[in-house]
Amino acid sequence: MESLGKRIQSVRKSRGWTQARLAEALGVKTGTLSGYERGYRRPDVVMIGRIASLLQVSVDYLLGREADVLQEDSKGEVHKNAAGESAGAAKRDPLVDLAIEAISELSPEGRQAVERFLTYCRESDRLRRDGVSQNIRKSD
């Protein structure tokens, strides 16, 4: 399986982007992007989302969960990927893009607060799905 770094590099090159151009768009140094592509550095979740958005691929593709990337030909027609999914299947909720942008601007402490909040929300949803009540019974 192709690594995250190799997939970033492959898609970047197929889009005609230089490392310098992508690094500038991401707000990182060229050396940092080079480290991602060579596997010396690992981008955080927010950065992976930003890379996917800029290169117009899914995060799942970059992480190796999808076999092939959706590609657009010169006429703007979208080809199906190896799993037979069309471009509509690869579209992301706009809220995800908004969240990625907002989180990328936060301080490390702010990111930790968001992570704790999201963990709380996921756990609360899981408990509701499992039918576990979070209400505390009042004693007489």
GROMACS elastic network, one bead per residue, 0.5 to 0.9 nm:
[ bonds ]
;  ai    aj funct       b0    kb
    1    64     6  0.72220   500
    2     5     6  0.82083   500
    2     6     6  0.61685   500
    2     7     6  0.65024   500
    2    64     6  0.69893   500
    3     6     6  0.52140   500
    3     7     6  0.62263   500
    3     8     6  0.86647   500
    3    37     6  0.87354   500
    3    39     6  0.79086   500
    3    62     6  0.82091   500
    3    63     6  0.75631   500
    3    64     6  0.72375   500
    4     7     6  0.51654   500
    4     8     6  0.62153   500
    4     9     6  0.86580   500
    4    36     6  0.79238   500
    4    37     6  0.73774   500
    4    39     6  0.77585   500
    4    42     6  0.86964   500
    4    61     6  0.88309   500
    4    62     6  0.55601   500
    4    63     6  0.55634   500
    4    64     6  0.70262   500
    5     8     6  0.51187   500
    5     9     6  0.61724   500
    5    10     6  0.85066   500
    5    34     6  0.86454   500
    5    35     6  0.82185   500
    5    36     6  0.53133   500
    5    38     6  0.57809   500
    5    39     6  0.56298   500
    5    40     6  0.89895   500
    5    41     6  0.89418   500
    5    42     6  0.84048   500
    5    62     6  0.82866   500
    6     9     6  0.50666   500
    6    10     6  0.59340   500
    6    11     6  0.85454   500
    6    36     6  0.87124   500
    6    37     6  0.57157   500
    6    38     6  0.71890   500
    6    39     6  0.81651   500
    6    62     6  0.89321   500
    7    10     6  0.50137   500
    7    11     6  0.60645   500
    7    12     6  0.82975   500
    7    37     6  0.79170   500
    7    61     6  0.80633   500
    7    62     6  0.58268   500
    7    63     6  0.82235   500
    7    64     6  0.82030   500
    8    11     6  0.54141   500
    8    12     6  0.59420   500
    8    13     6  0.85445   500
    8    36     6  0.80879   500
    8    37     6  0.62931   500
    8    51     6  0.78044   500
    8    52     6  0.84169   500
    8    55     6  0.84063   500
    8    62     6  0.66349   500
    9    12     6  0.50745   500
    9    13     6  0.61032   500
    9    14     6  0.85248   500
    9    19     6  0.84449   500
    9    34     6  0.88042   500
    9    36     6  0.88470   500
    9    37     6  0.57398   500
    9    38     6  0.87110   500
   10    13     6  0.53089   500
   10    14     6  0.61406   500
   10    15     6  0.86816   500
   11    15     6  0.61342   500
   11    16     6  0.86228   500
   11    17     6  0.87486   500
   11    55     6  0.68744   500
   11    57     6  0.83198   500
   11    69     6  0.85294   500
   12    15     6  0.52601   500
   12    16     6  0.64295   500
   12    17     6  0.53185   500
   12    18     6  0.71582   500
   12    19     6  0.77946   500
   12    22     6  0.76920   500
   12    55     6  0.66441   500
   13    17     6  0.56537   500
   13    18     6  0.69944   500
   13    19     6  0.87114   500
   14    17     6  0.76342   500
   15    55     6  0.73363   500
   17    20     6  0.80876   500
   17    21     6  0.61171   500
   17    22     6  0.64498   500
   18    21     6  0.51972   500
   18    22     6  0.63874   500
   18    23     6  0.84676   500
   19    22     6  0.52919   500
   19    23     6  0.58572   500
   19    24     6  0.84156   500
   19    30     6  0.61566   500
   19    31     6  0.88846   500
   19    33     6  0.68979   500
   19    34     6  0.72896   500
   20    23     6  0.51198   500
   20    24     6  0.60447   500
   20    25     6  0.85925   500
   20    29     6  0.79203   500
   20    30     6  0.55347   500
   20    33     6  0.85512   500
   21    24     6  0.52362   500
   21    25     6  0.62556   500
   21    26     6  0.86731   500
   21    30     6  0.86415   500
   22    25     6  0.50515   500
   22    26     6  0.61229   500
   22    27     6  0.85077   500
   22    28     6  0.86699   500
   22    30     6  0.82660   500
   22    33     6  0.80099   500
   22    51     6  0.82367   500
   22    54     6  0.80758   500
   22    55     6  0.87212   500
   23    26     6  0.50675   500
   23    27     6  0.60017   500
   23    28     6  0.51269   500
   23    29     6  0.57912   500
   23    30     6  0.53323   500
   23    31     6  0.85629   500
   23    32     6  0.78470   500
   23    33     6  0.59931   500
   23    34     6  0.88908   500
   24    28     6  0.61370   500
   24    29     6  0.71081   500
   24    30     6  0.77216   500
   25    28     6  0.78986   500
   25    54     6  0.79408   500
   26    29     6  0.86811   500
   26    33     6  0.89387   500
   26    47     6  0.78057   500
   26    50     6  0.70396   500
   26    51     6  0.71894   500
   26    54     6  0.83074   500
   28    31     6  0.82341   500
   28    32     6  0.63523   500
   28    33     6  0.70567   500
   29    32     6  0.52482   500
   29    33     6  0.66674   500
   29    34     6  0.87262   500
   30    33     6  0.51819   500
   30    34     6  0.60879   500
   30    35     6  0.85686   500
   31    35     6  0.60966   500
   31    36     6  0.87023   500
   32    35     6  0.50181   500
   32    36     6  0.64362   500
   32    37     6  0.88116   500
   32    41     6  0.73542   500
   32    43     6  0.89890   500
   33    36     6  0.50147   500
   33    37     6  0.62794   500
   33    38     6  0.86182   500
   33    41     6  0.83867   500
   33    43     6  0.87552   500
   34    37     6  0.50819   500
   34    38     6  0.60670   500
   34    39     6  0.84106   500
   34    40     6  0.83722   500
   34    41     6  0.84817   500
   35    38     6  0.51546   500
   35    39     6  0.58888   500
   35    42     6  0.77426   500
   36    39     6  0.52123   500
   36    40     6  0.62107   500
   36    42     6  0.56378   500
   36    43     6  0.64838   500
   37    40     6  0.78119   500
   37    41     6  0.80790   500
   37    42     6  0.89125   500
   38    41     6  0.76753   500
   39    42     6  0.67638   500
   43    46     6  0.79174   500
   43    47     6  0.56188   500
   43    48     6  0.60448   500
   44    47     6  0.52872   500
   44    48     6  0.62600   500
   44    49     6  0.87602   500
   45    48     6  0.51365   500
   45    49     6  0.63170   500
   45    50     6  0.87490   500
   45   100     6  0.89041   500
   46    49     6  0.51368   500
   46    50     6  0.63141   500
   46    51     6  0.87264   500
   46    99     6  0.89998   500
   46   100     6  0.57426   500
   46   101     6  0.81927   500
   46   103     6  0.71865   500
   46   104     6  0.63658   500
   47    51     6  0.60943   500
   47    52     6  0.85155   500
   47   100     6  0.83103   500
   47   104     6  0.77294   500
   48    51     6  0.51070   500
   48    52     6  0.61354   500
   48    53     6  0.85628   500
   48    59     6  0.67667   500
   48    62     6  0.78813   500
   48    63     6  0.87460   500
   49    52     6  0.51247   500
   49    53     6  0.61168   500
   49    54     6  0.86515   500
   49    58     6  0.81991   500
   49    59     6  0.61032   500
   49    96     6  0.88901   500
   49    97     6  0.80515   500
   49   100     6  0.67734   500
   50    53     6  0.50526   500
   50    54     6  0.61311   500
   50    55     6  0.85157   500
   50    97     6  0.82729   500
   50   100     6  0.70756   500
   50   101     6  0.78893   500
   50   104     6  0.88095   500
   51    54     6  0.52363   500
   51    55     6  0.60536   500
   51    56     6  0.82667   500
   51    57     6  0.84593   500
   51    59     6  0.83713   500
   51    62     6  0.88553   500
   52    55     6  0.52301   500
   52    56     6  0.57175   500
   52    57     6  0.50164   500
   52    58     6  0.56052   500
   52    59     6  0.55492   500
   52    60     6  0.89728   500
   52    61     6  0.84835   500
   52    62     6  0.70865   500
   53    57     6  0.64519   500
   53    58     6  0.73974   500
   53    59     6  0.82500   500
   53    97     6  0.79528   500
   54    57     6  0.79805   500
   55    58     6  0.87837   500
   56    70     6  0.86671   500
   57    60     6  0.83288   500
   57    61     6  0.66386   500
   57    62     6  0.74518   500
   57    69     6  0.64422   500
   57    70     6  0.69801   500
   57    71     6  0.86527   500
   57    90     6  0.80458   500
   58    61     6  0.51902   500
   58    62     6  0.66381   500
   58    63     6  0.87737   500
   58    66     6  0.84934   500
   58    69     6  0.77902   500
   58    70     6  0.86914   500
   58    90     6  0.65752   500
   58    91     6  0.81474   500
   58    92     6  0.82244   500
   59    62     6  0.51231   500
   59    63     6  0.61683   500
   59    64     6  0.86006   500
   59    65     6  0.84925   500
   60    63     6  0.51223   500
   60    64     6  0.61436   500
   60    66     6  0.57050   500
   61    64     6  0.51214   500
   61    65     6  0.56430   500
   61    67     6  0.68848   500
   61    68     6  0.67971   500
   61    69     6  0.62636   500
   62    65     6  0.76139   500
   62    66     6  0.79773   500
   62    69     6  0.87427   500
   63    66     6  0.78430   500
   64    67     6  0.67374   500
   64    68     6  0.87609   500
   66    69     6  0.73811   500
   66    81     6  0.85792   500
   66    82     6  0.82562   500
   66    83     6  0.77692   500
   67    81     6  0.76162   500
   67    82     6  0.61542   500
   67    83     6  0.71794   500
   68    71     6  0.89704   500
   68    80     6  0.89138   500
   68    81     6  0.53122   500
   68    82     6  0.54965   500
   68    83     6  0.76864   500
   69    80     6  0.85178   500
   69    81     6  0.58966   500
   69    82     6  0.80694   500
   70    78     6  0.68574   500
   70    79     6  0.61421   500
   70    80     6  0.60563   500
   70    81     6  0.52078   500
   70    82     6  0.86950   500
   70    85     6  0.83963   500
   70    86     6  0.76670   500
   70    87     6  0.67670   500
   70    90     6  0.81115   500
   71    77     6  0.83498   500
   71    78     6  0.58512   500
   71    79     6  0.57149   500
   71    80     6  0.76782   500
   71    81     6  0.77872   500
   71    87     6  0.87695   500
   72    75     6  0.77239   500
   72    76     6  0.54386   500
   72    77     6  0.54185   500
   72    79     6  0.62853   500
   73    76     6  0.53226   500
   73    77     6  0.55608   500
   73    78     6  0.66146   500
   73    79     6  0.76430   500
   74    77     6  0.74509   500
   75    78     6  0.88869   500
   78    86     6  0.72172   500
   78    87     6  0.63297   500
   79    84     6  0.89537   500
   79    85     6  0.87634   500
   79    86     6  0.68910   500
   79    87     6  0.76776   500
   80    83     6  0.75723   500
   80    84     6  0.52412   500
   80    85     6  0.53535   500
   80    87     6  0.70974   500
   81    84     6  0.52909   500
   81    85     6  0.57648   500
   81    86     6  0.70591   500
   81    87     6  0.86864   500
   82    85     6  0.75840   500
   85    88     6  0.78353   500
   85    89     6  0.59062   500
   85    90     6  0.75437   500
   86    89     6  0.55566   500
   86    90     6  0.70601   500
   87    90     6  0.51795   500
   87    91     6  0.65657   500
   88    91     6  0.53723   500
   88    92     6  0.88902   500
   89    92     6  0.84291   500
   91    94     6  0.88774   500
   92    95     6  0.83350   500
   92    96     6  0.69631   500
   92    97     6  0.78457   500
   93    96     6  0.55299   500
   93    97     6  0.72715   500
   94    97     6  0.52576   500
   94    98     6  0.63680   500
   94    99     6  0.86770   500
   95    99     6  0.60472   500
   95   100     6  0.85606   500
   96    99     6  0.50735   500
   96   100     6  0.61364   500
   96   101     6  0.86133   500
   97   100     6  0.51230   500
   97   101     6  0.62021   500
   97   102     6  0.85950   500
   98   101     6  0.52137   500
   98   102     6  0.61287   500
   98   103     6  0.85530   500
   99   102     6  0.50858   500
   99   103     6  0.59303   500
   99   104     6  0.83654   500
  100   103     6  0.52489   500
  100   104     6  0.60198   500
  100   105     6  0.88331   500
  101   104     6  0.52414   500
  101   105     6  0.67416   500
  102   105     6  0.54859   500
  102   106     6  0.68870   500
  103   106     6  0.52531   500
  103   107     6  0.84889   500
  103   110     6  0.79451   500
  103   111     6  0.63448   500
  103   114     6  0.78807   500
  104   107     6  0.83296   500
  104   111     6  0.82236   500
  105   111     6  0.89914   500
  106   109     6  0.77178   500
  106   110     6  0.53286   500
  106   111     6  0.59615   500
  107   110     6  0.50076   500
  107   111     6  0.62566   500
  107   112     6  0.86784   500
  108   111     6  0.50762   500
  108   112     6  0.62754   500
  108   113     6  0.87118   500
  109   112     6  0.50914   500
  109   113     6  0.62897   500
  109   114     6  0.87465   500
  110   113     6  0.50420   500
  110   114     6  0.62795   500
  110   115     6  0.86172   500
  111   114     6  0.50715   500
  111   115     6  0.61256   500
  111   116     6  0.86373   500
  112   116     6  0.61741   500
  112   117     6  0.85756   500
  113   116     6  0.51480   500
  113   117     6  0.61665   500
  113   118     6  0.86340   500
  114   117     6  0.50290   500
  114   118     6  0.60772   500
  114   119     6  0.84884   500
  115   118     6  0.51745   500
  115   119     6  0.61050   500
  115   120     6  0.85711   500
  116   119     6  0.50946   500
  116   120     6  0.61765   500
  116   121     6  0.86870   500
  117   120     6  0.50340   500
  117   121     6  0.61988   500
  117   122     6  0.86688   500
  118   122     6  0.60915   500
  118   123     6  0.84823   500
  119   122     6  0.52106   500
  119   123     6  0.61257   500
  119   124     6  0.85293   500
  120   123     6  0.51986   500
  120   124     6  0.60654   500
  120   125     6  0.86149   500
  121   124     6  0.50776   500
  121   125     6  0.61523   500
  121   126     6  0.85536   500
  122   125     6  0.51442   500
  122   126     6  0.61069   500
  122   127     6  0.86143   500
  123   126     6  0.50012   500
  123   127     6  0.61431   500
  123   128     6  0.86109   500
  124   127     6  0.51620   500
  124   128     6  0.62384   500
  124   129     6  0.86490   500
  124   134     6  0.84345   500
  125   128     6  0.50663   500
  125   129     6  0.61036   500
  125   130     6  0.85230   500
  126   129     6  0.50742   500
  126   130     6  0.61051   500
  126   131     6  0.85773   500
  126   132     6  0.87080   500
  127   130     6  0.50444   500
  127   131     6  0.61960   500
  127   132     6  0.51772   500
  127   133     6  0.73208   500
  127   134     6  0.79161   500
  128   131     6  0.50064   500
  128   132     6  0.57433   500
  128   133     6  0.68541   500
  128   134     6  0.82000   500
  129   132     6  0.76229   500
  130   133     6  0.89187   500
  133   136     6  0.82348   500
